């Protein structure tokens, strides 16, 4: 009977260490950044956009989930100065030709699958919603105790953003804009 109690106690200890509860870490929006880059035949433009809110979910030290909301009205162009086309480009990016922020003020990302690639490096597949259209997106995310970073490449045409796309319009010449844009994301939590 004494051996049975010892085995039962050992089993309880082992099981209690295996059942780690999930911990949600809220994103520090003031300390986090999203830098975007959009390229065209004759160059590129760069800027920022703000995270409204978000969280990463961990079990122990392992990433298992996440959700984010991005304020599409916060799009800023950083490679141009006032009076050099900055306001015009920001207005165009917010217009229906691009992100239609009057109707679609928020973009969202919901993690659907997280696969450990190596310690603190994950391949994430999530549902990204832009302009009310949801499509899967996959990217690698590196984490530390209180940060996460990634570069995400997004094909804008999947979200009905076709303005200046050589995939949809002929004879654009040097006015063509690449379908893909890149987001460099640095999160603090």
N, C-alpha and C positions, 0 to 999 in steps of 0.2 A: 504494500500500500504506500510505503514511503517513497519508493521508486516511481510509482504512478504520479504522486503529487509533484515530485521533482520534474518529471517529464512534462506534466501539464503546465507547471509554472514556467518552464523553459519555452514551451510552445506559445504561451500567452505573451512572454517577453518578445519573442521573435515576431509574432503576428502584429504586436503593437508598433514595432519599429517599421514594419512594411506598410502599414496603413497611414501614410503621411497625408495630411489634409492639404488641400489646395490653398495657396495664398495669393490673393489679388493685390498687385502693386499698381497703384494709380500713377499715371504719367504726370510728371511735373511739367505742365504746358509752358511755363515761363522759361524753363531751362532746356527745353527740347526744341529742335529745329528740323524743318523740312526745306531743303534747297532744291529747286527744280532747274532743269536745263532742257530747252527745246532748240533743236537744230533745224537749219534750213540750208538751201544750196549756197547762199552767200554768207553764211555765218551762223550765229546762235544768239539766243537770249537766255538770261538767267534771272532767277528771283527766289522769293520765299513764299511760303504759305503756312498758316498757323493750324496747329492741332487744337480743336475745341476741348476735347477730353479723350481719355483712353485709359487702358489698363492692360498689363500683361499678367498672365496667370501661371504660377509655378507650383509644382509639387516637389517639395524639398528645394533642390537647386536646379531642377529640370523644368524648362519651359513647356507648358502644355496648352496654352491658349492666349487669346488676346482680342481686343476690340478697340477701334479708333473712330473718331468723328473729326473731320477736317472742315474748317470754315472756308468755303470756296470764295467768299467775298473778301478774304484777307490776301488774295493774290497780289503780290508786289513784284515789280520789275526792278532788279538791282543793277543791271549793266547799263542803264540809261539814266540821265539826269533830267530833272524838270526842264521843260522847254526843248528837249531833244527827242521827243516822241514817247517819253515814259508814260504820261497820262493817256495818250492815245492807245498805246499797246495794252496797258492795264484795262482800259475800257473795252477793248476788243476781246481780250481774254475772258472778260466777264459777260460778254454779249452772247447771244444765241449761236453765233458761228463757232464758238468754242464751248465754254462751260455753262452758259445760261444761268448765271448765279441768281437772277431774279426769281426763277422757278425752282432752281436746284441749289439751294444755299449750302447744303451739306453733302460731303462725300463720306462714305463709310468703308471700313475694312473689318471683316470678321474672320478670324483664323478658323479654318475647318480641319486642318491636318498639320501636325508638327512632328517632324522626324529628326532625331538627333543625328547629326553628321559627324561630330566629334565633340569633346567636352566644350560646352558653352557656344557651340555653333549648330544652328538648326536650319533645316529646309522647311519653310512655311508655305502652305497653300491656303489661300483665303478667298473669300468672296469680296470683290471690290465693286462698290456701287458709285458710279459717276453719272450724273444727268438721269437718275432713275433707272439706269441699266446696270445689271449685276453680271459680272463675268469673273471667272477664276483667274487668279494671279499667283505666281510662285516666285519665291525669292529666298535668299539665305539671310539669316539674322544672327549676329554675334552678340552675346550678352556678357556682362560682368555682374558684380553684386548689385550695382545700382544704375547701369546704363545698358543700352542696346543700340546697335547700328546696322544699317543695311543700305544697299543701293537697289532700287526697284525700277525696272524698265517697263513702261506701260505703252501699249499700242492704243493711241487715242481714237482710232477709227472704230474700235470695238464698242466705243461709247457714243457713237454717232457724232464724232467730232471730225468732220471730213474737210473742213476749210483748207484749201491749198495743198491737199493731198494728191501726190502724183499717182496714187493707187486708184483714184476715182476721177481725176480730171486730166485731160490731155493738154498739151501745149502750154504748160505752166512755166517752162524754162527755168530761169533763175528765181522765180517766185515760189517754187515748190518748197513745202515745209515737210520735214520728216514725220512719218507716222508715229514713231516712238519718241517718248520723252522720258527723262530720267529723274527720279527722286532720290536724293541723298538724305537719309533720315538718321538723326542722332537723338535718341531718347534718354531722358533722365527720369528716374522714379525713386 
